[in-house]
């Protein structure tokens, strides 16, 4: 055996190849994403040698004529290495998003399958290498990505309930192929990898070879640029976090006066971070300057709105709100029965006995606003317009029509006893509600 090399069942690999795989630690289960190609097959051999309990997962996209043969090949490799094998077939849906082609649709389907598979403490190894990183950086540059995109693929990141790791990211593909051939490892070539109609194949086959010929060491240069962008992205995130805390640190709203003091670049950075922190994708907008002007400088009597995927940004009373897309509400009033929770959009309404001495329960139903409702907060005082009261409470207009209004009594004689989680009659709240029943209205904060 040559110095600085390790043997895998008679196959010899340099320690520089094995070391990053061997360094993976702290997992409950270790998975290898096995496509059957050169990179992932080599990674499986390295993982099986360096870790005692490895398992493999193969995602069958059902797109290639040899998809069945490739899955059978992966199964056979795992059997020879004594590695447990899992195969999952996915359906690739085209047109899943604006401008989304086959490549991106397949990627989404693949990662969704991985997310479903991984459990807490699991790590999934993927075989992306230095050429993949260079390709990714260039691809994102041509798409007009910012520093977050130009940072390329991270070495590790959360994925579903587990984590993803890319131990070969600092190694060029030519090195992987050379050692795989020396070790006599076989693999399956994906016929679609030569189709230059796909953007990444065009870059890989038509552009990168010419760039590498012109600028030797291109991968290292791009890795350096990606690292610089990664650092810039990290600093942007830290800045946004600190500014968000200074603005009050609220999950769903920002004060416009304080936000307007920031520079345009800081406003854009903070809003992107804020949206992503809430679990959404920041909208790709060519003219953020105009959007921010509309949202932050609109007259008080205007209600500008930016609609994005699964959420919107809205302005109300000197604050900017992040508003998730809402589910439909029941079309008819819903009766509320003891110990039978009712889901009402983003709300859950429950009625529970407050003592063993339960009193008779009148009919209780949940409505949405119809207009003209009035509420009596004190028996000795006159009722008040619900519309006016909601305005006084600064409840945003888009929330008023979704509030669960809870009434007791027979039709025509009903009395409003609760308004969402904003107010509840003393008869149905507190440690000893007079009615003998406690009304609980909770809002999902996610």
C-alpha positions, 0 to 999 in steps of 0.5 A, spaced: 500 500 500 502 506 498 504 511 503 498 516 505 493 511 502 487 506 505 484 500 502 477 498 501 476 491 500 483 491 496 481 498 493 486 503 495 484 511 496 488 516 498 487 519 505 485 526 502 479 522 499 477 518 505 479 524 511 473 528 509 468 522 509 471 519 515 470 526 519 463 526 519 460 525 526 455 526 531 449 522 527 444 517 529 443 514 522 448 515 516 445 515 509 448 516 502 444 519 497 446 514 491 444 515 484 448 510 481 453 515 478 461 516 479 460 521 484 455 517 489 458 510 488 465 512 490 462 516 496 458 510 498 464 506 498 468 511 502 462 511 507 462 504 508 469 503 509 469 509 514 463 508 518 460 502 521 453 503 520 451 506 513 445 506 509 443 508 502 437 511 499 436 512 491 431 516 488 428 514 482 425 520 478 422 515 473 424 519 467 430 515 464 429 509 460 434 506 464 431 508 470 429 501 472 436 498 471 440 504 475 435 502 481 437 495 480 445 497 479 444 501 486 441 495 489 446 490 487 452 495 489 449 496 496 448 488 497 456 487 495 458 492 500 453 489 505 449 496 506 442 497 507 438 499 501 432 504 500 429 506 493 423 511 493 420 513 486 418 520 485 413 523 480 416 529 477 411 535 476 413 540 471 411 547 472 411 547 479 413 555 479 415 560 475 420 559 470 421 552 473 424 547 468 425 539 468 431 540 472 429 544 478 422 540 478 426 533 479 431 537 484 425 539 488 422 532 488 428 529 490 429 533 496 422 533 498 423 525 498 430 526 502 426 531 507 421 525 508 426 520 509 430 524 515 429 523 522 432 527 528 439 526 528 440 523 521 445 525 516 445 525 509 451 525 505 451 527 498 457 527 493 457 534 490 464 536 488 468 542 486 466 542 479 459 542 482 460 548 486 463 551 480 458 550 476 453 552 481 456 559 482 456 560 475 449 558 474 447 562 479 451 568 477 447 568 470 441 568 474 442 574 477 443 571 484 446 575 490 451 574 495 447 568 498 446 565 491 453 566 489 456 563 496 454 556 492 452 550 496 454 550 503 458 544 506 452 542 511 445 545 512 439 542 515 435 538 511 428 536 514 429 533 521 436 531 519 442 534 516 445 534 509 453 534 508 457 534 502 464 531 504 467 531 497 466 539 496 473 541 496 475 535 491 475 536 483 471 531 479 477 529 475 480 526 482 474 522 484 474 519 477 481 517 477 481 514 483 475 510 482 478 507 475 484 505 479 480 502 484 476 498 479 469 501 481 463 501 476 458 506 475 452 508 471 452 514 466 445 518 466 444 519 459 441 526 460 447 528 463 450 529 455 443 533 453 445 541 453 438 543 452 439 543 460 442 549 463 447 545 467 449 541 462 450 546 457 455 550 463 458 543 464 460 541 457 460 547 453 462 553 458 466 550 463 472 546 459 473 553 455 474 557 462 478 552 465 483 552 459 483 559 459 484 560 466 487 554 470 485 553 477 478 556 475 475 551 481 479 554 486 478 561 484 470 560 484 471 557 491 475 563 493 469 568 490 464 563 493 467 563 500 467 571 500 460 571 498 459 566 504 462 571 509 458 577 506 452 573 507 453 571 514 455 578 516 448 581 512 444 576 516 448 578 523 446 585 521 439 584 519 438 580 526 441 586 530 437 591 526 430 587 527 432 586 535 433 594 535 426 595 531 422 591 537 424 584 534 416 582 532 415 576 528 410 579 524 410 587 524 416 592 523 415 599 525 415 604 519 418 610 522 424 606 524 425 602 518 425 608 514 431 611 517 435 605 515 439 606 508 435 602 502 440 597 502 439 595 509 432 595 508 432 590 503 437 586 507 432 586 513 426 585 509 429 579 506 432 576 512 425 577 516 421 574 510 426 568 510 426 567 518 418 566 518 420 560 513 418 563 506 422 565 500 424 572 499 421 574 493 425 576 487 424 583 485 428 587 480 426 594 483 426 593 490 426 601 491 420 602 488 416 596 492 419 599 498 417 606 496 410 604 495 410 600 502 414 605 506 412 612 503 404 611 502 399 616 505 396 614 511 389 613 508 392 608 503 393 600 504 399 598 499 400 590 499 406 586 496 403 579 494 408 573 494 408 566 494 405 564 500 405 571 504 404 578 503 407 584 505 402 589 508 402 596 511 397 598 516 397 604 521 405 606 521 407 598 521 409 593 516 406 586 516 408 580 514 401 576 513 401 569 511 396 566 506 390 564 510 386 558 509 378 558 507 374 559 513 367 555 514 362 557 510 356 557 515 356 558 523 359 552 527 356 549 533 361 549 539 360 543 543 364 541 550 371 538 549 370 538 541 375 543 539 373 547 532 378 549 527 377 556 525 382 558 520 388 560 524 384 559 530 382 553 535 376 554 539 374 550 545 369 549 551 371 545 557 367 545 564 370 549 569 368 545 575 365 538 577 358 542 578 356 543 570 351 548 569 346 547 563 349 549 557 346 554 552 347 553 544 354 556 542 356 558 535 361 561 532 360 566 526 364 571 522 363 578 521 357 579 517 356 587 519 352 591 524 354 586 530 354 590 537 358 587 543 356 589 551 362 589 555 358 591 561 351 589 563 350 596 566 353 600 560 350 600 553 353 596 547 358 598 542 359 597 535 364 591 534 366 595 527 368 601 531 371 597 537 376 593 532 378 599 529 380 602 536 384 596 538 388 597 531 386 590 529 388 590 521 383 590 516 384 583 513 384 580 520 377 583 522 373 578 517 377 572 520 376 573 527 371 567 530 365 571 533 362 566 539 355 567 540 351 564 546 343 563 545 338 561 541 337 564 534 334 571 534 336 572 541 344 571 541 349 574 545 356 576 543 361 572 548 368 572 545 371 576 540 377 571 537 382 572 543 381 579 544 376 579 549 371 574 552 365 575 557 367 574 564 361 569 564 366 564 560 373 566 562 377 566 569 379 561 574 371 561 576 367 563 570 360 564 572 357 560 567 361 554 569 364 553 562 371 556 560 371 558 553 379 558 550 380 561 544 387 560 541 391 563 535 396 559 531 402 563 531 406 560 525 
